Amino acid sequence: MGIKIGICGVGAFADCFIPLFKVHPLVEQVVLCDLDSSKLNAKSEKFDIPDTCFSLDELCQLDVDAIAILTQNWLHGPQAIQALKAHKHVYSAVPPAITLDEITELVKTVEETGKIYMLGETSYYSSKAIYCRERFQKGDFGEIVYCEGQYYHDFDHGLYDVMRWRGGAQWKKFAGSPPMHYPTHSTGMIISVTAAHATHVSCFGWVDHHPDGIYRREVNIWRNVFSNESALFRMSDESLCRINEFRRIGHPGTEGLCIYGTQACYMEQPGNSVWVTKNRDETINLNDLLKCTDIPARNIRSDVSDPGAIYTGVSTVHPVSRLPREFIGQPNGHAGSHQFLVDDFVKACANGITPPNNVWQAARYVIPGLMAHESARQGGKLLTLPDFGDPPR
């Protein structure tokens, strides 16, 4: 028997996930929810989903097993807590929370309710993270010495539109959020590979000078002046880690990763990824291996006879054969991650298992950023990070 799932927030981002939840073989019903009735009705018609409601309060009262929260990022923490307390499993877009109090309460609520929480952190399923995770688990890196993660997303690359969609007429109040409040695309790749968590941080911010005024103290609700923040962490395995979160940067944009070990390294620049070792003749170019494209399903599965059937937007390292057959030809995105995110969450709810990007992992993704911004506010002061431990076994 399948689960019933409500999707809270049906904006542009939800279009990536509604079709996947709808066709998943373990989902028997999808309910759409949004405060904007015109948007809600349009999405109901577009995706042929008749069941709708107009608020999270109402959705929490319905007979659904789980709620996917795809709303504005500053709402995720409180809304996830509300849904969990209503005895619903929760899938949340990133970030999981924007304050230390919120993430603390979120972990506590999962532990008290016993419900499943999964963060929709895409980087966990990126081809580079999968490749490095497999190499790490084989011991190919040796000991981890140093890692770099960076999320470079300049405002000129679509962020103005995103912020206007999210914030409405008052969008500037919300657009100038601290970059380190949105760290999971950077931290998630590293932590998901090495399984180490951050213990200490020192961070500095770059004071923004752009005439749009987004990062003026008197304009945004965070009184934040930093559009770029760079942090150095001590990790629990005694390695070092540098995280950059930049929103004003002359760069094409990246969710970047570099990992340096005592025996080998994974390194990348725009358009180029390599595996290197101490042997200078063993450099491996990984561009073709990690590139996301369309892959014929019939080359991978014996249960597919349609010659036109494809997996969309995945690389050759993605384990697509484990996905439901119903996902063939469905949309994908964020480096092949969307289908895996939906599949892992639905299976976790249906089978009562702890998913990847669970709440304890989500805390380890976001707390480094929250504490990094606090360090930046204090001029780079070295701070100790709290940790909520591993998932219960």
N, C-alpha and C positions, 0 to 999 in steps of 0.2 A: 504494500500500500504506500502511495506517495505522500509527500508533504504539501501543505498549502503555504504559499508565501505571499506576503504583501510587499510591494515596492513603494517606498516613501520617497517622493521626489521624482518627477517624470520629465525633467528637463533634457537638454541635449545629450548629456552623458548617459542617461538612462537608456537611450536608444541602443547603446552597445550591449546592454545586459537583458533587457526585457525579452528579446527573441530567444536568448539562451535559456533563461528560466522557463519560458513557455514550452520549449520543446524537450527539456530534460525529462528522461523517462521516469525519474523518481519525483517529479512535481506533478501533482494532480490539479492544482488550481493556482492562478495568479490573480492577485488583487492590486489594482493601481491606486495610488493615493497622492493627492497634491492639493495645496490650498488654492491654486489657480484653476478655476473650473473650466475655462476655455482650453487651457493646455491639457487638462485631464481628459476632457471629452475628445480632443484631437488625438491623443495617444491611445485612448480606448478604441477609437475607430481605426487608427492606423494599424494597430497590432491585433485587432479583433479580440479584445479582452473586455467583456461586458461588465465585470465586477469592479466597482470603483468606490472610493470614499474620499472625504474632503479634509481629513486631518489625521495626524498621528494618534491623537486621543481616540478617535473613532476606530482607527485601524487596530489599536491595541485591544479594543473590545470585541473584535471580530474573531471568528474561529479560524485563525491562521496559526501555523506552527512557528513561522519565522518571519522576520522583517528585514528587508534590505534597505539600508539608509543611504540615499544618494542625494542628500540635501546640501546646503551651504556648509563649508568645512567647519565653521565655528559652532555649528549646531550638533555635530556628530556625537560628541561626548554625552551631553545631556539627553539627547534623543535615544542613544543606545542604552543608557541607563534606564530610561523610562520603559523602553520595550522589554528589556530583561526583567524588570520588576513586574511587568505584565505577563511574565512567564513565556516569552517568545525567544527563540534563538535569534541571533543578530549577525548580519553581514553589514559592515560599514565601509564606505569609501574612506580614503585617507584625508587628513590624519585622524587617529582615533580620539584625540582630545587636544585642547590647546592650553591647558594649565596642568600643573602637577596635581592639584586637588581633583581635577576631573579624571585623570588617568588612575589615580589612587582609588577613587570611588568606583570606577569602571571595573578594575580588577576585583575589588571587594564584592561588587554586585555579582559578577560571574561566579565567584567562589561561593557566595551565599545561595544563589539560585540554582547552581548546577547546570545552567543553560549554556549553549555553545555560542561563542563569539568568534568571529573571524574578520580580520582586517583585510580589505581589498588591496593590499600592497602588491603592485604589479611587478616590482623588480625581483621578487622571489622567483618568478617564473621566466625571467629574461634568459635568453640563450647563454649569455656570458655568465650569469649566476649559476645556471645548471651545469655548465662546463666546469667552472671553477669549483663548484661543490663536489662534483665527482672526482676531480683531481685531488682536492683536499682530503676527501675520505679515503683515497688510495695512499695518502702520505706523500704525494708527488711534490708538494711545496716545501716539505721539511717543516721546520718551525716557522710560524708567521712572525715576521719582523715588523712590517709596516704596511698599512693599507691607505688607499685614497678613495674617497667617494665624492662625487659632485653632481649637483643638479643645477645646471645652467639654463635658465629660462628667462630671457630678456622680455620686458614688457611689450616690446615691439613685435614679438612673435605670438600674438593672439591673446596675451593676458589682459589687455584692456577690455576686449569683448567678453572674456570670461568673467571679469570682475563686474562689468555692467550687468551681465545676466544674473550673477549671484546677488549683487547688492542693490539693484534697482536704482532709484533716483539718488539714494544715499551711498552709492557704490564707493566713493572715495573714503568714507569712514572705515570701510572694511578692507580696501585694497592694499593699504600700507602695513599689513601684518608683518611681524618679524620673520624674515626668511627661515630662521631656524625653528619656527613653529611648524614648518612643513618639511621635515628632514627625512621622511621615511624612504623616498626614492634613493637616497644616498646611503643611509645607515642600513636599510633593509638588505641590500645586496651583500654588504660586508658581513653583517651579523648572521645572515642565512648561510653564508659559506663557512665561516670560521667557528660559529657557535659561541664566540666570545662576546661579552657585553662590556659597555663602557663603565669605568669606575671613577675617573677624574676628568675634568675638562678645563681648558682655558680658551677663551674665544674673544675675538675682536670684530668689531663692525665697521663698515665703511659708510660714512655719513653721506646721504643722498643729496644731490644738488639739482635735480631735474626740475624744470619749470612747471611740470604738472602738479607739483605740491603733494603728491600722494604720501611721501614719507616725511612730511612736516609734523612736528609734535602736536600742534594744535589741530591738525586735520584728521588723523586716524585715531580710532578709539584706544589703540594700544600706546599712544604717545611715543611711537617708534620712529627713529630717524635713520635706521640702517636698512638699505636696500640690498646690501651684500654682507654676509657674515662668514668668517672662516674660523674653524675650531680645531684644536689638537686634543686628542683623547688618549688617556692610558686605558688599555683594555684588560679584561680579567685574565687573559693569557700572557700578560706582560708585553704585548706588542703595542705599537703606537698606531694611531689612526687620525688622518686629517680629513675633515668634512668641509666642503665649500657649498654654500647655498647662495647663489647670485641671481639677482633679478635685473641688474643693469650691467650688461657684459657684451662686448663686441665678439660674439661667438655664435655659431649656428645653433647651439643648444645641445645638451647631452644629459643623460643619466649615466655618468661615467664611473668606471671602476678600475683600480689598479691594486694588485696584491703582490707583495714582495716577501718571498720566503728564503730560508737558508739554502734551499736546493734549486728553486725555480721561481719564476715570476710570471704573472699575467699582466700585460701592459696594453694601454690603448690610447689613441689619439683619434680625432675625427676621421672616420673612414678607414681606420686601421687597428686591428687587434692582433697581438702576437703572444706566443708562449715562448719564453726563453729560459735557458738553463746556464749553468757554469760552463758547459761545453759550448763554445762560440759557434760551432757548426750545427747546433740543434735548434735553431730558431724556427718556429712553426708559424706561418701566417694563417690566421683563423677566420679571415674575412668570409670566405665561401661557406665554411662550416656553420658560422653563427648568423649568417644573413637570413632574415625572415622573408619568406616568399610564399607562393602557393605550391603545395605538394600533392600530387595525385594520390588519392586515398587507396586506389587499387594496388599501388606499389607496396602498401604497408599492411593492409587487412585482407584476409581471405574471404570476408563476408560482404565484400563490395563488388558488384558486377558492373555498375554504371561507369563507363569510361570517362565521363565528364565530372565525376565526383572528386572534389578536392578539399584538403584542409587549407584554410586561408590564413596567411600571415604568420607562418611558423617556420622554424629552422629545422635542420636535420637532427639537432640534439634534443628537440622537444619530444617527449614520449607520447605522441598523439594517439598511438594504438590503444592507450588506456582510456581515452575519451569516449563518451557515448556515441554510438553510430549516428544518432540524430544530430550531432554537431557538425557533421560533414556538410560543407557548403554554407554554414552559418557564419555570421560576422565574427571577426576577432580583432584584437587591437593591443596597443601597448606592448609591442614586441612579443606577441603570441600568448599573452597572459590571460586574456578575458575568459576564454573557454575553460582553462584550468582553475581559475578562481571560482567560477560558478560550479563546476563539477565537484571540486573539493568541499565547498560549503554544503552543497545539497547532500552529498554522500555522508558528510559528518553529521548532519541533522538526521538523516534517515537511519543511520547506523549507530548513532550515539558515540562517535569517536572524536578525538581531539584533532582539529584540522591544522595544517600549516598556518602561519600568521595568526595563531591563537592570541588570547588577550595578554598572556605573559610575554610572548614574543613581541606583540604590538607595543607593550610598555617599554621593552628594550629598544625598539625602533624610535619611539618618540621622545622618551625622557632625555636622551643625549641632546636633542635639539632644544628642548625647553630649558635645560640647565645651561646649555651653551649661550642662549640669548641672555640669561640672567648674568652669566659671566661677562658678556660683552657690555651689559649695562653697568657693570662694576669695573670697567676698564681692563678686562682680561683676568680678573681674579680667579685663582685656581679653586675649583669647587668639587666636592665629592658628590657622586650620583647615588640616589637610592636605587634599589633593585628588588623586585618582587619574586625573584626566583624562577624555577622551571615549572612547567605544567605538572600537576599531580599525576602520578603513575597509577 
